[in-house]
């Protein structure tokens, strides 16, 4: 990264945690508060380009500031910067990284804090995960939206998921991933 790009990234981070990633080109594993960006290998980018994404958007608002304030990093050794090591090692050293292996390690450390602030969110996604155990649902950012990745559009699954979200007044968006 050039000195100019580093300066722009620093300014962006001071304006908002998501901004450094938005200035980055292409898919990446992002940790920290959004400033630690690990570009994904081309093979995984190609696999991502073929995927669809379903976004679950509940009628719940979470304050990013409150979610981060609730996060108990100091009390939970699993949240102490090991994600960076795991992902950077995975991305850089994996002989054949695959989309499946990425999906298997996708987590969001902010989920627990978000669930403490909005127990209904935990109830919603807990019910969805129990009903569709073969799908991976991951919270996006500091919440309250979740997403799942599909190798191909699945109208039956999408219809069933829409029905399951009705009691929670949540919306479902079907999206192709835009990677350019």
LOTINU-823199 format. One line per 4 residues: number of its first residue (from 1); their letters; for each residue y, x, z of C-alpha. Coordinates in steps of 0.25 Angstrom, whole numbers, m for minus. Layout:
N
NUM) a) Y:X:Z ~ ... $
END
This chain:
180
1) xxxx) 0:0:0 ~ 14:6:m4 ~ 25:7:7 ~ 32:m4:0 $
5) xxxx) 20:m13:1 ~ 18:m10:15 ~ 33:m13:18 ~ 32:m26:11 $
9) xxxx) 19:m30:19 ~ 26:m26:32 ~ 38:m35:28 ~ 28:m46:24 $
13) xxxx) 20:m45:37 ~ 33:m47:45 ~ 36:m60:37 ~ 22:m66:39 $
17) xxxx) 8:m62:42 ~ 3:m67:28 ~ 13:m60:19 ~ 7:m47:18 $
21) xxxx) m6:m53:12 ~ 2:m62:3 ~ 8:m49:m3 ~ m6:m43:m5 $
25) xxxx) m12:m46:m18 ~ m26:m52:m18 ~ m36:m56:m7 ~ m37:m48:6 $
29) xxxx) m43:m48:20 ~ m31:m49:29 ~ m31:m46:43 ~ m21:m43:55 $
33) xxxx) m9:m53:53 ~ m10:m52:38 ~ m6:m38:36 ~ m19:m31:35 $
37) xxxx) m24:m34:21 ~ m37:m29:15 ~ m38:m32:0 ~ m52:m37:m4 $
41) xxxx) m60:m30:m15 ~ m59:m35:m29 ~ m73:m40:m29 ~ m70:m50:m17 $
45) xxxx) m57:m54:m24 ~ m65:m57:m36 ~ m74:m66:m28 ~ m62:m72:m21 $
49) xxxx) m56:m76:m34 ~ m69:m85:m37 ~ m68:m92:m24 ~ m62:m106:m20 $
53) xxxx) m55:m108:m7 ~ m55:m121:2 ~ m43:m121:12 ~ m44:m130:24 $
57) xxxx) m30:m134:28 ~ m30:m142:41 ~ m18:m150:46 ~ m16:m139:57 $
61) xxxx) m4:m130:58 ~ m6:m116:65 ~ 5:m107:69 ~ 1:m93:64 $
65) xxxx) 9:m87:76 ~ 1:m96:86 ~ m12:m92:80 ~ m9:m77:81 $
69) xxxx) m4:m79:95 ~ m18:m86:98 ~ m26:m75:92 ~ m32:m67:103 $
73) xxxx) m34:m53:97 ~ m34:m45:109 ~ m45:m54:116 ~ m54:m54:104 $
77) xxxx) m60:m40:99 ~ m65:m47:86 ~ m50:m49:82 ~ m45:m35:84 $
81) xxxx) m43:m29:70 ~ m58:m28:66 ~ m55:m38:54 ~ m47:m27:47 $
85) xxxx) m58:m17:49 ~ m69:m26:45 ~ m62:m31:32 ~ m56:m18:28 $
89) xxxx) m70:m11:29 ~ m77:m23:22 ~ m67:m23:10 ~ m66:m8:9 $
93) xxxx) m81:m4:11 ~ m90:m16:7 ~ m98:m12:m5 ~ m98:m26:m11 $
97) xxxx) m89:m35:m3 ~ m91:m49:m6 ~ m84:m62:m4 ~ m95:m67:4 $
101) xxxx) m94:m55:14 ~ m79:m58:15 ~ m81:m73:18 ~ m91:m69:29 $
105) xxxx) m81:m60:36 ~ m69:m70:34 ~ m63:m74:48 ~ m50:m77:53 $
109) xxxx) m47:m72:67 ~ m36:m83:69 ~ m46:m94:69 ~ m48:m94:84 $
113) xxxx) m33:m94:87 ~ m31:m105:77 ~ m42:m113:83 ~ m36:m112:97 $
117) xxxx) m22:m117:92 ~ m28:m128:84 ~ m42:m133:89 ~ m43:m143:78 $
121) xxxx) m43:m132:68 ~ m55:m126:75 ~ m62:m140:75 ~ m59:m142:60 $
125) xxxx) m64:m128:55 ~ m76:m128:65 ~ m80:m142:59 ~ m79:m137:45 $
129) xxxx) m86:m124:47 ~ m98:m132:54 ~ m98:m142:42 ~ m98:m131:31 $
133) xxxx) m105:m119:38 ~ m108:m112:25 ~ m93:m110:22 ~ m83:m100:28 $
137) xxxx) m70:m106:33 ~ m59:m96:37 ~ m45:m99:43 ~ m34:m94:34 $
141) xxxx) m24:m86:41 ~ m19:m92:55 ~ m24:m106:51 ~ m25:m117:50 $
145) xxxx) m32:m117:36 ~ m46:m112:33 ~ m52:m108:20 ~ m66:m107:14 $
149) xxxx) m70:m100:1 ~ m79:m106:m9 ~ m86:m98:m21 ~ m85:m111:m29 $
153) xxxx) m78:m124:m27 ~ m87:m134:m20 ~ m82:m148:m21 ~ m93:m154:m11 $
157) xxxx) m89:m144:0 ~ m74:m146:m3 ~ m76:m161:m2 ~ m84:m160:11 $
161) xxxx) m74:m150:17 ~ m62:m160:14 ~ m70:m171:21 ~ m72:m162:33 $
165) xxxx) m58:m159:34 ~ m53:m173:34 ~ m54:m175:50 ~ m45:m162:51 $
169) xxxx) m34:m167:41 ~ m36:m154:34 ~ m34:m151:19 ~ m43:m143:10 $
173) xxxx) m38:m135:m2 ~ m47:m130:m13 ~ m41:m117:m18 ~ m45:m106:m28 $
177) xxxx) m41:m92:m22 ~ m30:m86:m30 ~ m31:m71:m30 ~ m22:m66:m40 $
END
